[in-house]
Amino acid sequence: YIKRVDMRIFNRWGELVFHTVNPDIEWDGRDENSKQIVAEGVYYYLCDIWEPRISGIEVRHEVGFIHVYTGKSDEKFNNE
């Protein structure tokens, strides 16, 4: 059971494209400012996770990459 998260997703220029504190995360691939689907590519995330332990609530820090595939490049090749 996760009590809380603080997740941030950044594009390759370090711009924040998504932020949530909802444990379900529920990112739909849209930039939260423009509301547009993000470009295909690699995104970096930072996520702090608050979890109950025997010793109390502990925070776990996770970092990693999200690869976004939109399928738009496939359409280009299929139409040629």
mmCIF file of the N, C-alpha and C atoms, coordinates in Angstrom:
data_MODEL
# 
_entry.id   MODEL 
# 
loop_
_atom_site.group_PDB 
_atom_site.id 
_atom_site.type_symbol 
_atom_site.label_atom_id 
_atom_site.label_alt_id 
_atom_site.label_comp_id 
_atom_site.label_asym_id 
_atom_site.label_entity_id 
_atom_site.label_seq_id 
_atom_site.pdbx_PDB_ins_code 
_atom_site.Cartn_x 
_atom_site.Cartn_y 
_atom_site.Cartn_z 
_atom_site.occupancy 
_atom_site.B_iso_or_equiv 
_atom_site.pdbx_formal_charge 
_atom_site.auth_seq_id 
_atom_site.auth_comp_id 
_atom_site.auth_asym_id 
_atom_site.auth_atom_id 
_atom_site.pdbx_PDB_model_num 
ATOM 1   N N  . TYR A 1 1  ? 0.839  -1.176 0.000   1.00 0.00 ? 1  TYR A N  1 
ATOM 2   C CA . TYR A 1 1  ? 0.000  0.000  0.000   1.00 0.00 ? 1  TYR A CA 1 
ATOM 3   C C  . TYR A 1 1  ? 0.883  1.239  0.000   1.00 0.00 ? 1  TYR A C  1 
ATOM 4   N N  . ILE A 1 2  ? 0.680  2.086  -0.953  1.00 0.00 ? 2  ILE A N  1 
ATOM 5   C CA . ILE A 1 2  ? 1.460  3.322  -1.077  1.00 0.00 ? 2  ILE A CA 1 
ATOM 6   C C  . ILE A 1 2  ? 0.624  4.468  -0.525  1.00 0.00 ? 2  ILE A C  1 
ATOM 7   N N  . LYS A 1 3  ? 1.204  5.225  0.374   1.00 0.00 ? 3  LYS A N  1 
ATOM 8   C CA . LYS A 1 3  ? 0.497  6.354  0.980   1.00 0.00 ? 3  LYS A CA 1 
ATOM 9   C C  . LYS A 1 3  ? 0.444  7.558  0.049   1.00 0.00 ? 3  LYS A C  1 
ATOM 10  N N  . ARG A 1 4  ? 1.562  7.810  -0.624  1.00 0.00 ? 4  ARG A N  1 
ATOM 11  C CA . ARG A 1 4  ? 1.651  9.013  -1.448  1.00 0.00 ? 4  ARG A CA 1 
ATOM 12  C C  . ARG A 1 4  ? 2.820  8.864  -2.416  1.00 0.00 ? 4  ARG A C  1 
ATOM 13  N N  . VAL A 1 5  ? 2.759  9.573  -3.539  1.00 0.00 ? 5  VAL A N  1 
ATOM 14  C CA . VAL A 1 5  ? 3.894  9.674  -4.458  1.00 0.00 ? 5  VAL A CA 1 
ATOM 15  C C  . VAL A 1 5  ? 4.093  11.139 -4.826  1.00 0.00 ? 5  VAL A C  1 
ATOM 16  N N  . ASP A 1 6  ? 5.257  11.428 -5.303  1.00 0.00 ? 6  ASP A N  1 
ATOM 17  C CA . ASP A 1 6  ? 5.555  12.737 -5.903  1.00 0.00 ? 6  ASP A CA 1 
ATOM 18  C C  . ASP A 1 6  ? 6.360  12.403 -7.156  1.00 0.00 ? 6  ASP A C  1 
ATOM 19  N N  . MET A 1 7  ? 5.665  12.332 -8.304  1.00 0.00 ? 7  MET A N  1 
ATOM 20  C CA . MET A 1 7  ? 6.306  11.924 -9.545  1.00 0.00 ? 7  MET A CA 1 
ATOM 21  C C  . MET A 1 7  ? 6.385  13.085 -10.508 1.00 0.00 ? 7  MET A C  1 
ATOM 22  N N  . ARG A 1 8  ? 7.575  13.235 -11.091 1.00 0.00 ? 8  ARG A N  1 
ATOM 23  C CA . ARG A 1 8  ? 7.817  14.283 -12.080 1.00 0.00 ? 8  ARG A CA 1 
ATOM 24  C C  . ARG A 1 8  ? 8.446  13.641 -13.310 1.00 0.00 ? 8  ARG A C  1 
ATOM 25  N N  . ILE A 1 9  ? 7.924  14.016 -14.492 1.00 0.00 ? 9  ILE A N  1 
ATOM 26  C CA . ILE A 1 9  ? 8.458  13.510 -15.751 1.00 0.00 ? 9  ILE A CA 1 
ATOM 27  C C  . ILE A 1 9  ? 8.964  14.703 -16.550 1.00 0.00 ? 9  ILE A C  1 
ATOM 28  N N  . PHE A 1 10 ? 10.195 14.569 -17.077 1.00 0.00 ? 10 PHE A N  1 
ATOM 29  C CA . PHE A 1 10 ? 10.858 15.655 -17.789 1.00 0.00 ? 10 PHE A CA 1 
ATOM 30  C C  . PHE A 1 10 ? 11.198 15.225 -19.213 1.00 0.00 ? 10 PHE A C  1 
ATOM 31  N N  . ASN A 1 11 ? 11.205 16.192 -20.142 1.00 0.00 ? 11 ASN A N  1 
ATOM 32  C CA . ASN A 1 11 ? 11.652 15.900 -21.495 1.00 0.00 ? 11 ASN A CA 1 
ATOM 33  C C  . ASN A 1 11 ? 13.183 15.998 -21.562 1.00 0.00 ? 11 ASN A C  1 
ATOM 34  N N  . ARG A 1 12 ? 13.753 15.813 -22.721 1.00 0.00 ? 12 ARG A N  1 
ATOM 35  C CA . ARG A 1 12 ? 15.215 15.781 -22.850 1.00 0.00 ? 12 ARG A CA 1 
ATOM 36  C C  . ARG A 1 12 ? 15.871 17.136 -22.615 1.00 0.00 ? 12 ARG A C  1 
ATOM 37  N N  . TRP A 1 13 ? 15.092 18.200 -22.584 1.00 0.00 ? 13 TRP A N  1 
ATOM 38  C CA . TRP A 1 13 ? 15.621 19.535 -22.293 1.00 0.00 ? 13 TRP A CA 1 
ATOM 39  C C  . TRP A 1 13 ? 15.452 19.899 -20.825 1.00 0.00 ? 13 TRP A C  1 
ATOM 40  N N  . GLY A 1 14 ? 14.956 18.948 -20.036 1.00 0.00 ? 14 GLY A N  1 
ATOM 41  C CA . GLY A 1 14 ? 14.774 19.180 -18.608 1.00 0.00 ? 14 GLY A CA 1 
ATOM 42  C C  . GLY A 1 14 ? 13.506 19.922 -18.250 1.00 0.00 ? 14 GLY A C  1 
ATOM 43  N N  . GLU A 1 15 ? 12.594 20.069 -19.203 1.00 0.00 ? 15 GLU A N  1 
ATOM 44  C CA . GLU A 1 15 ? 11.327 20.746 -18.940 1.00 0.00 ? 15 GLU A CA 1 
ATOM 45  C C  . GLU A 1 15 ? 10.324 19.760 -18.352 1.00 0.00 ? 15 GLU A C  1 
ATOM 46  N N  . LEU A 1 16 ? 9.644  20.178 -17.304 1.00 0.00 ? 16 LEU A N  1 
ATOM 47  C CA . LEU A 1 16 ? 8.639  19.334 -16.668 1.00 0.00 ? 16 LEU A CA 1 
ATOM 48  C C  . LEU A 1 16 ? 7.443  19.174 -17.599 1.00 0.00 ? 16 LEU A C  1 
ATOM 49  N N  . VAL A 1 17 ? 7.078  17.923 -17.905 1.00 0.00 ? 17 VAL A N  1 
ATOM 50  C CA . VAL A 1 17 ? 5.911  17.686 -18.756 1.00 0.00 ? 17 VAL A CA 1 
ATOM 51  C C  . VAL A 1 17 ? 4.746  17.084 -17.969 1.00 0.00 ? 17 VAL A C  1 
ATOM 52  N N  . PHE A 1 18 ? 5.038  16.523 -16.770 1.00 0.00 ? 18 PHE A N  1 
ATOM 53  C CA . PHE A 1 18 ? 3.974  15.934 -15.971 1.00 0.00 ? 18 PHE A CA 1 
ATOM 54  C C  . PHE A 1 18 ? 4.398  15.890 -14.517 1.00 0.00 ? 18 PHE A C  1 
ATOM 55  N N  . HIS A 1 19 ? 3.434  16.159 -13.632 1.00 0.00 ? 19 HIS A N  1 
ATOM 56  C CA . HIS A 1 19 ? 3.672  16.069 -12.189 1.00 0.00 ? 19 HIS A CA 1 
ATOM 57  C C  . HIS A 1 19 ? 2.401  15.559 -11.528 1.00 0.00 ? 19 HIS A C  1 
ATOM 58  N N  . THR A 1 20 ? 2.536  14.641 -10.578 1.00 0.00 ? 20 THR A N  1 
ATOM 59  C CA . THR A 1 20 ? 1.380  14.143 -9.836  1.00 0.00 ? 20 THR A CA 1 
ATOM 60  C C  . THR A 1 20 ? 1.794  13.720 -8.432  1.00 0.00 ? 20 THR A C  1 
ATOM 61  N N  . VAL A 1 21 ? 0.826  13.762 -7.535  1.00 0.00 ? 21 VAL A N  1 
ATOM 62  C CA . VAL A 1 21 ? 0.990  13.197 -6.199  1.00 0.00 ? 21 VAL A CA 1 
ATOM 63  C C  . VAL A 1 21 ? -0.011 12.058 -5.991  1.00 0.00 ? 21 VAL A C  1 
ATOM 64  N N  . ASN A 1 22 ? -0.722 11.703 -7.047  1.00 0.00 ? 22 ASN A N  1 
ATOM 65  C CA . ASN A 1 22 ? -1.702 10.616 -7.038  1.00 0.00 ? 22 ASN A CA 1 
ATOM 66  C C  . ASN A 1 22 ? -0.965 9.275  -7.115  1.00 0.00 ? 22 ASN A C  1 
ATOM 67  N N  . PRO A 1 23 ? -1.137 8.382  -6.147  1.00 0.00 ? 23 PRO A N  1 
ATOM 68  C CA . PRO A 1 23 ? -0.447 7.091  -6.189  1.00 0.00 ? 23 PRO A CA 1 
ATOM 69  C C  . PRO A 1 23 ? -0.752 6.254  -7.433  1.00 0.00 ? 23 PRO A C  1 
ATOM 70  N N  . ASP A 1 24 ? -1.867 6.520  -8.111  1.00 0.00 ? 24 ASP A N  1 
ATOM 71  C CA . ASP A 1 24 ? -2.195 5.779  -9.335  1.00 0.00 ? 24 ASP A CA 1 
ATOM 72  C C  . ASP A 1 24 ? -1.467 6.340  -10.560 1.00 0.00 ? 24 ASP A C  1 
ATOM 73  N N  . ILE A 1 25 ? -0.798 7.439  -10.437 1.00 0.00 ? 25 ILE A N  1 
ATOM 74  C CA . ILE A 1 25 ? -0.026 8.162  -11.451 1.00 0.00 ? 25 ILE A CA 1 
ATOM 75  C C  . ILE A 1 25 ? -0.883 8.568  -12.646 1.00 0.00 ? 25 ILE A C  1 
ATOM 76  N N  . GLU A 1 26 ? -1.433 7.645  -13.404 1.00 0.00 ? 26 GLU A N  1 
ATOM 77  C CA . GLU A 1 26 ? -2.384 7.913  -14.486 1.00 0.00 ? 26 GLU A CA 1 
ATOM 78  C C  . GLU A 1 26 ? -1.923 8.952  -15.510 1.00 0.00 ? 26 GLU A C  1 
ATOM 79  N N  . TRP A 1 27 ? -0.690 8.874  -15.951 1.00 0.00 ? 27 TRP A N  1 
ATOM 80  C CA . TRP A 1 27 ? -0.218 9.770  -17.015 1.00 0.00 ? 27 TRP A CA 1 
ATOM 81  C C  . TRP A 1 27 ? -0.713 9.250  -18.350 1.00 0.00 ? 27 TRP A C  1 
ATOM 82  N N  . ASP A 1 28 ? -1.363 10.089 -19.127 1.00 0.00 ? 28 ASP A N  1 
ATOM 83  C CA . ASP A 1 28 ? -1.903 9.677  -20.424 1.00 0.00 ? 28 ASP A CA 1 
ATOM 84  C C  . ASP A 1 28 ? -0.994 10.071 -21.584 1.00 0.00 ? 28 ASP A C  1 
ATOM 85  N N  . GLY A 1 29 ? 0.236  10.505 -21.289 1.00 0.00 ? 29 GLY A N  1 
ATOM 86  C CA . GLY A 1 29 ? 1.179  10.853 -22.344 1.00 0.00 ? 29 GLY A CA 1 
ATOM 87  C C  . GLY A 1 29 ? 1.067  12.286 -22.819 1.00 0.00 ? 29 GLY A C  1 
ATOM 88  N N  . ARG A 1 30 ? 0.286  13.094 -22.117 1.00 0.00 ? 30 ARG A N  1 
ATOM 89  C CA . ARG A 1 30 ? 0.112  14.500 -22.515 1.00 0.00 ? 30 ARG A CA 1 
ATOM 90  C C  . ARG A 1 30 ? 0.986  15.416 -21.671 1.00 0.00 ? 30 ARG A C  1 
ATOM 91  N N  . ASP A 1 31 ? 1.459  16.477 -22.307 1.00 0.00 ? 31 ASP A N  1 
ATOM 92  C CA . ASP A 1 31 ? 2.158  17.540 -21.593 1.00 0.00 ? 31 ASP A CA 1 
ATOM 93  C C  . ASP A 1 31 ? 1.105  18.271 -20.769 1.00 0.00 ? 31 ASP A C  1 
ATOM 94  N N  . GLU A 1 32 ? 1.345  18.440 -19.471 1.00 0.00 ? 32 GLU A N  1 
ATOM 95  C CA . GLU A 1 32 ? 0.306  19.023 -18.625 1.00 0.00 ? 32 GLU A CA 1 
ATOM 96  C C  . GLU A 1 32 ? 0.081  20.509 -18.901 1.00 0.00 ? 32 GLU A C  1 
ATOM 97  N N  . ASN A 1 33 ? 0.999  21.185 -19.576 1.00 0.00 ? 33 ASN A N  1 
ATOM 98  C CA . ASN A 1 33 ? 0.802  22.597 -19.906 1.00 0.00 ? 33 ASN A CA 1 
ATOM 99  C C  . ASN A 1 33 ? 0.065  22.770 -21.229 1.00 0.00 ? 33 ASN A C  1 
ATOM 100 N N  . SER A 1 34 ? 0.530  22.098 -22.281 1.00 0.00 ? 34 SER A N  1 
ATOM 101 C CA . SER A 1 34 ? -0.070 22.267 -23.609 1.00 0.00 ? 34 SER A CA 1 
ATOM 102 C C  . SER A 1 34 ? -1.263 21.340 -23.839 1.00 0.00 ? 34 SER A C  1 
ATOM 103 N N  . LYS A 1 35 ? -1.389 20.294 -23.037 1.00 0.00 ? 35 LYS A N  1 
ATOM 104 C CA . LYS A 1 35 ? -2.446 19.271 -23.172 1.00 0.00 ? 35 LYS A CA 1 
ATOM 105 C C  . LYS A 1 35 ? -2.304 18.436 -24.447 1.00 0.00 ? 35 LYS A C  1 
ATOM 106 N N  . GLN A 1 36 ? -1.160 18.558 -25.135 1.00 0.00 ? 36 GLN A N  1 
ATOM 107 C CA . GLN A 1 36 ? -0.889 17.789 -26.349 1.00 0.00 ? 36 GLN A CA 1 
ATOM 108 C C  . GLN A 1 36 ? -0.114 16.516 -25.989 1.00 0.00 ? 36 GLN A C  1 
ATOM 109 N N  . ILE A 1 37 ? -0.287 15.469 -26.802 1.00 0.00 ? 37 ILE A N  1 
ATOM 110 C CA . ILE A 1 37 ? 0.512  14.249 -26.625 1.00 0.00 ? 37 ILE A CA 1 
ATOM 111 C C  . ILE A 1 37 ? 1.973  14.625 -26.811 1.00 0.00 ? 37 ILE A C  1 
ATOM 112 N N  . VAL A 1 38 ? 2.840  14.140 -25.920 1.00 0.00 ? 38 VAL A N  1 
ATOM 113 C CA . VAL A 1 38 ? 4.258  14.458 -26.025 1.00 0.00 ? 38 VAL A CA 1 
ATOM 114 C C  . VAL A 1 38 ? 4.868  13.807 -27.260 1.00 0.00 ? 38 VAL A C  1 
ATOM 115 N N  . ALA A 1 39 ? 5.979  14.346 -27.700 1.00 0.00 ? 39 ALA A N  1 
ATOM 116 C CA . ALA A 1 39 ? 6.687  13.800 -28.854 1.00 0.00 ? 39 ALA A CA 1 
ATOM 117 C C  . ALA A 1 39 ? 7.277  12.436 -28.510 1.00 0.00 ? 39 ALA A C  1 
ATOM 118 N N  . GLU A 1 40 ? 7.399  11.621 -29.526 1.00 0.00 ? 40 GLU A N  1 
ATOM 119 C CA . GLU A 1 40 ? 8.040  10.320 -29.360 1.00 0.00 ? 40 GLU A CA 1 
ATOM 120 C C  . GLU A 1 40 ? 9.465  10.546 -28.882 1.00 0.00 ? 40 GLU A C  1 
ATOM 121 N N  . GLY A 1 41 ? 9.909  9.736  -27.942 1.00 0.00 ? 41 GLY A N  1 
ATOM 122 C CA . GLY A 1 41 ? 11.276 9.873  -27.450 1.00 0.00 ? 41 GLY A CA 1 
ATOM 123 C C  . GLY A 1 41 ? 11.428 9.346  -26.035 1.00 0.00 ? 41 GLY A C  1 
ATOM 124 N N  . VAL A 1 42 ? 12.531 9.728  -25.409 1.00 0.00 ? 42 VAL A N  1 
ATOM 125 C CA . VAL A 1 42 ? 12.871 9.260  -24.069 1.00 0.00 ? 42 VAL A CA 1 
ATOM 126 C C  . VAL A 1 42 ? 12.632 10.389 -23.075 1.00 0.00 ? 42 VAL A C  1 
ATOM 127 N N  . TYR A 1 43 ? 11.980 10.049 -21.980 1.00 0.00 ? 43 TYR A N  1 
ATOM 128 C CA . TYR A 1 43 ? 11.670 10.990 -20.907 1.00 0.00 ? 43 TYR A CA 1 
ATOM 129 C C  . TYR A 1 43 ? 12.270 10.457 -19.612 1.00 0.00 ? 43 TYR A C  1 
ATOM 130 N N  . TYR A 1 44 ? 12.669 11.368 -18.741 1.00 0.00 ? 44 TYR A N  1 
ATOM 131 C CA . TYR A 1 44 ? 13.308 11.035 -17.484 1.00 0.00 ? 44 TYR A CA 1 
ATOM 132 C C  . TYR A 1 44 ? 12.307 11.262 -16.358 1.00 0.00 ? 44 TYR A C  1 
ATOM 133 N N  . TYR A 1 45 ? 12.264 10.364 -15.387 1.00 0.00 ? 45 TYR A N  1 
ATOM 134 C CA . TYR A 1 45 ? 11.360 10.585 -14.261 1.00 0.00 ? 45 TYR A CA 1 
ATOM 135 C C  . TYR A 1 45 ? 12.087 10.503 -12.927 1.00 0.00 ? 45 TYR A C  1 
ATOM 136 N N  . LEU A 1 46 ? 11.546 11.252 -11.973 1.00 0.00 ? 46 LEU A N  1 
ATOM 137 C CA . LEU A 1 46 ? 11.942 11.214 -10.567 1.00 0.00 ? 46 LEU A CA 1 
ATOM 138 C C  . LEU A 1 46 ? 10.675 10.902 -9.791  1.00 0.00 ? 46 LEU A C  1 
ATOM 139 N N  . CYS A 1 47 ? 10.750 9.965  -8.879  1.00 0.00 ? 47 CYS A N  1 
ATOM 140 C CA . CYS A 1 47 ? 9.546  9.602  -8.136  1.00 0.00 ? 47 CYS A CA 1 
ATOM 141 C C  . CYS A 1 47 ? 9.907  9.287  -6.690  1.00 0.00 ? 47 CYS A C  1 
ATOM 142 N N  . ASP A 1 48 ? 9.288  10.007 -5.771  1.00 0.00 ? 48 ASP A N  1 
ATOM 143 C CA . ASP A 1 48 ? 9.402  9.708  -4.346  1.00 0.00 ? 48 ASP A CA 1 
ATOM 144 C C  . ASP A 1 48 ? 8.139  8.974  -3.943  1.00 0.00 ? 48 ASP A C  1 
ATOM 145 N N  . ILE A 1 49 ? 8.309  7.873  -3.212  1.00 0.00 ? 49 ILE A N  1 
ATOM 146 C CA . ILE A 1 49 ? 7.196  7.009  -2.854  1.00 0.00 ? 49 ILE A CA 1 
ATOM 147 C C  . ILE A 1 49 ? 7.178  6.844  -1.335  1.00 0.00 ? 49 ILE A C  1 
ATOM 148 N N  . TRP A 1 50 ? 6.058  7.214  -0.719  1.00 0.00 ? 50 TRP A N  1 
ATOM 149 C CA . TRP A 1 50 ? 5.888  7.068  0.720   1.00 0.00 ? 50 TRP A CA 1 
ATOM 150 C C  . TRP A 1 50 ? 5.190  5.745  0.990   1.00 0.00 ? 50 TRP A C  1 
ATOM 151 N N  . GLU A 1 51 ? 5.896  4.840  1.723   1.00 0.00 ? 51 GLU A N  1 
ATOM 152 C CA . GLU A 1 51 ? 5.366  3.503  1.992   1.00 0.00 ? 51 GLU A CA 1 
ATOM 153 C C  . GLU A 1 51 ? 5.372  3.207  3.489   1.00 0.00 ? 51 GLU A C  1 
ATOM 154 N N  . PRO A 1 52 ? 4.309  2.557  3.971   1.00 0.00 ? 52 PRO A N  1 
ATOM 155 C CA . PRO A 1 52 ? 4.309  2.165  5.384   1.00 0.00 ? 52 PRO A CA 1 
ATOM 156 C C  . PRO A 1 52 ? 5.250  0.979  5.607   1.00 0.00 ? 52 PRO A C  1 
ATOM 157 N N  . ARG A 1 53 ? 6.026  1.054  6.650   1.00 0.00 ? 53 ARG A N  1 
ATOM 158 C CA . ARG A 1 53 ? 6.941  -0.021 7.070   1.00 0.00 ? 53 ARG A CA 1 
ATOM 159 C C  . ARG A 1 53 ? 6.725  -0.274 8.556   1.00 0.00 ? 53 ARG A C  1 
ATOM 160 N N  . ILE A 1 54 ? 7.326  -1.293 9.075   1.00 0.00 ? 54 ILE A N  1 
ATOM 161 C CA . ILE A 1 54 ? 7.222  -1.579 10.504  1.00 0.00 ? 54 ILE A CA 1 
ATOM 162 C C  . ILE A 1 54 ? 7.742  -0.392 11.312  1.00 0.00 ? 54 ILE A C  1 
ATOM 163 N N  . SER A 1 55 ? 8.780  0.258  10.802  1.00 0.00 ? 55 SER A N  1 
ATOM 164 C CA . SER A 1 55 ? 9.380  1.398  11.503  1.00 0.00 ? 55 SER A CA 1 
ATOM 165 C C  . SER A 1 55 ? 8.623  2.703  11.284  1.00 0.00 ? 55 SER A C  1 
ATOM 166 N N  . GLY A 1 56 ? 7.586  2.679  10.449  1.00 0.00 ? 56 GLY A N  1 
ATOM 167 C CA . GLY A 1 56 ? 6.813  3.881  10.139  1.00 0.00 ? 56 GLY A CA 1 
ATOM 168 C C  . GLY A 1 56 ? 6.817  4.140  8.642   1.00 0.00 ? 56 GLY A C  1 
ATOM 169 N N  . ILE A 1 57 ? 6.430  5.337  8.251   1.00 0.00 ? 57 ILE A N  1 
ATOM 170 C CA . ILE A 1 57 ? 6.409  5.699  6.827   1.00 0.00 ? 57 ILE A CA 1 
ATOM 171 C C  . ILE A 1 57 ? 7.832  5.982  6.366   1.00 0.00 ? 57 ILE A C  1 
ATOM 172 N N  . GLU A 1 58 ? 8.250  5.318  5.288   1.00 0.00 ? 58 GLU A N  1 
ATOM 173 C CA . GLU A 1 58 ? 9.572  5.547  4.705   1.00 0.00 ? 58 GLU A CA 1 
ATOM 174 C C  . GLU A 1 58 ? 9.413  6.029  3.268   1.00 0.00 ? 58 GLU A C  1 
ATOM 175 N N  . VAL A 1 59 ? 10.360 6.866  2.840   1.00 0.00 ? 59 VAL A N  1 
ATOM 176 C CA . VAL A 1 59 ? 10.332 7.399  1.483   1.00 0.00 ? 59 VAL A CA 1 
ATOM 177 C C  . VAL A 1 59 ? 11.368 6.658  0.648   1.00 0.00 ? 59 VAL A C  1 
ATOM 178 N N  . ARG A 1 60 ? 10.914 6.140  -0.488  1.00 0.00 ? 60 ARG A N  1 
ATOM 179 C CA . ARG A 1 60 ? 11.812 5.472  -1.445  1.00 0.00 ? 60 ARG A CA 1 
ATOM 180 C C  . ARG A 1 60 ? 11.930 6.387  -2.658  1.00 0.00 ? 60 ARG A C  1 
ATOM 181 N N  . HIS A 1 61 ? 13.145 6.566  -3.161  1.00 0.00 ? 61 HIS A N  1 
ATOM 182 C CA . HIS A 1 61 ? 13.398 7.428  -4.310  1.00 0.00 ? 61 HIS A CA 1 
ATOM 183 C C  . HIS A 1 61 ? 13.682 6.563  -5.535  1.00 0.00 ? 61 HIS A C  1 
ATOM 184 N N  . GLU A 1 62 ? 12.933 6.779  -6.589  1.00 0.00 ? 62 GLU A N  1 
ATOM 185 C CA . GLU A 1 62 ? 13.120 6.043  -7.847  1.00 0.00 ? 62 GLU A CA 1 
ATOM 186 C C  . GLU A 1 62 ? 13.409 7.031  -8.967  1.00 0.00 ? 62 GLU A C  1 
ATOM 187 N N  . VAL A 1 63 ? 14.286 6.650  -9.874  1.00 0.00 ? 63 VAL A N  1 
ATOM 188 C CA . VAL A 1 63 ? 14.583 7.436  -11.069 1.00 0.00 ? 63 VAL A CA 1 
ATOM 189 C C  . VAL A 1 63 ? 14.672 6.479  -12.241 1.00 0.00 ? 63 VAL A C  1 
ATOM 190 N N  . GLY A 1 64 ? 14.393 6.984  -13.436 1.00 0.00 ? 64 GLY A N  1 
ATOM 191 C CA . GLY A 1 64 ? 14.492 6.114  -14.600 1.00 0.00 ? 64 GLY A CA 1 
ATOM 192 C C  . GLY A 1 64 ? 14.045 6.819  -15.859 1.00 0.00 ? 64 GLY A C  1 
ATOM 193 N N  . PHE A 1 65 ? 13.835 6.015  -16.886 1.00 0.00 ? 65 PHE A N  1 
ATOM 194 C CA . PHE A 1 65 ? 13.471 6.534  -18.194 1.00 0.00 ? 65 PHE A CA 1 
ATOM 195 C C  . PHE A 1 65 ? 12.168 5.922  -18.670 1.00 0.00 ? 65 PHE A C  1 
ATOM 196 N N  . ILE A 1 66 ? 11.402 6.710  -19.405 1.00 0.00 ? 66 ILE A N  1 
ATOM 197 C CA . ILE A 1 66 ? 10.176 6.249  -20.038 1.00 0.00 ? 66 ILE A CA 1 
ATOM 198 C C  . ILE A 1 66 ? 10.352 6.454  -21.536 1.00 0.00 ? 66 ILE A C  1 
ATOM 199 N N  . HIS A 1 67 ? 10.169 5.412  -22.314 1.00 0.00 ? 67 HIS A N  1 
ATOM 200 C CA . HIS A 1 67 ? 10.252 5.507  -23.763 1.00 0.00 ? 67 HIS A CA 1 
ATOM 201 C C  . HIS A 1 67 ? 8.834  5.659  -24.313 1.00 0.00 ? 67 HIS A C  1 
ATOM 202 N N  . VAL A 1 68 ? 8.577  6.769  -24.997 1.00 0.00 ? 68 VAL A N  1 
ATOM 203 C CA . VAL A 1 68 ? 7.257  7.039  -25.552 1.00 0.00 ? 68 VAL A CA 1 
ATOM 204 C C  . VAL A 1 68 ? 7.282  6.740  -27.045 1.00 0.00 ? 68 VAL A C  1 
ATOM 205 N N  . TYR A 1 69 ? 6.374  5.882  -27.479 1.00 0.00 ? 69 TYR A N  1 
ATOM 206 C CA . TYR A 1 69 ? 6.209  5.553  -28.892 1.00 0.00 ? 69 TYR A CA 1 
ATOM 207 C C  . TYR A 1 69 ? 4.810  5.997  -29.295 1.00 0.00 ? 69 TYR A C  1 
ATOM 208 N N  . THR A 1 70 ? 4.711  6.864  -30.264 1.00 0.00 ? 70 THR A N  1 
ATOM 209 C CA . THR A 1 70 ? 3.405  7.374  -30.666 1.00 0.00 ? 70 THR A CA 1 
ATOM 210 C C  . THR A 1 70 ? 2.822  6.626  -31.853 1.00 0.00 ? 70 THR A C  1 
ATOM 211 N N  . GLY A 1 71 ? 3.650  5.946  -32.609 1.00 0.00 ? 71 GLY A N  1 
ATOM 212 C CA . GLY A 1 71 ? 3.176  5.263  -33.800 1.00 0.00 ? 71 GLY A CA 1 
ATOM 213 C C  . GLY A 1 71 ? 3.161  6.157  -35.022 1.00 0.00 ? 71 GLY A C  1 
ATOM 214 N N  . LYS A 1 72 ? 3.433  7.440  -34.840 1.00 0.00 ? 72 LYS A N  1 
ATOM 215 C CA . LYS A 1 72 ? 3.421  8.372  -35.973 1.00 0.00 ? 72 LYS A CA 1 
ATOM 216 C C  . LYS A 1 72 ? 4.504  8.041  -36.984 1.00 0.00 ? 72 LYS A C  1 
ATOM 217 N N  . SER A 1 73 ? 5.665  7.601  -36.529 1.00 0.00 ? 73 SER A N  1 
ATOM 218 C CA . SER A 1 73 ? 6.729  7.265  -37.474 1.00 0.00 ? 73 SER A CA 1 
ATOM 219 C C  . SER A 1 73 ? 6.362  6.029  -38.291 1.00 0.00 ? 73 SER A C  1 
ATOM 220 N N  . ASP A 1 74 ? 5.597  5.093  -37.703 1.00 0.00 ? 74 ASP A N  1 
ATOM 221 C CA . ASP A 1 74 ? 5.142  3.923  -38.439 1.00 0.00 ? 74 ASP A CA 1 
ATOM 222 C C  . ASP A 1 74 ? 4.205  4.321  -39.573 1.00 0.00 ? 74 ASP A C  1 
ATOM 223 N N  . GLU A 1 75 ? 3.324  5.298  -39.311 1.00 0.00 ? 75 GLU A N  1 
ATOM 224 C CA . GLU A 1 75 ? 2.401  5.755  -40.344 1.00 0.00 ? 75 GLU A CA 1 
ATOM 225 C C  . GLU A 1 75 ? 3.158  6.319  -41.528 1.00 0.00 ? 75 GLU A C  1 
ATOM 226 N N  . LYS A 1 76 ? 4.236  7.027  -41.271 1.00 0.00 ? 76 LYS A N  1 
ATOM 227 C CA . LYS A 1 76 ? 5.029  7.616  -42.340 1.00 0.00 ? 76 LYS A CA 1 
ATOM 228 C C  . LYS A 1 76 ? 5.576  6.527  -43.251 1.00 0.00 ? 76 LYS A C  1 
ATOM 229 N N  . PHE A 1 77 ? 6.102  5.456  -42.664 1.00 0.00 ? 77 PHE A N  1 
ATOM 230 C CA . PHE A 1 77 ? 6.682  4.398  -43.470 1.00 0.00 ? 77 PHE A CA 1 
ATOM 231 C C  . PHE A 1 77 ? 5.601  3.580  -44.185 1.00 0.00 ? 77 PHE A C  1 
ATOM 232 N N  . ASN A 1 78 ? 4.446  3.432  -43.571 1.00 0.00 ? 78 ASN A N  1 
ATOM 233 C CA . ASN A 1 78 ? 3.364  2.671  -44.193 1.00 0.00 ? 78 ASN A CA 1 
ATOM 234 C C  . ASN A 1 78 ? 2.766  3.397  -45.399 1.00 0.00 ? 78 ASN A C  1 
ATOM 235 N N  . ASN A 1 79 ? 2.869  4.725  -45.419 1.00 0.00 ? 79 ASN A N  1 
ATOM 236 C CA . ASN A 1 79 ? 2.285  5.495  -46.520 1.00 0.00 ? 79 ASN A CA 1 
ATOM 237 C C  . ASN A 1 79 ? 3.254  5.683  -47.680 1.00 0.00 ? 79 ASN A C  1 
ATOM 238 N N  . GLU A 1 80 ? 4.481  5.279  -47.551 1.00 0.00 ? 80 GLU A N  1 
ATOM 239 C CA . GLU A 1 80 ? 5.468  5.463  -48.642 1.00 0.00 ? 80 GLU A CA 1 
ATOM 240 C C  . GLU A 1 80 ? 5.409  4.337  -49.634 1.00 0.00 ? 80 GLU A C  1 
# 
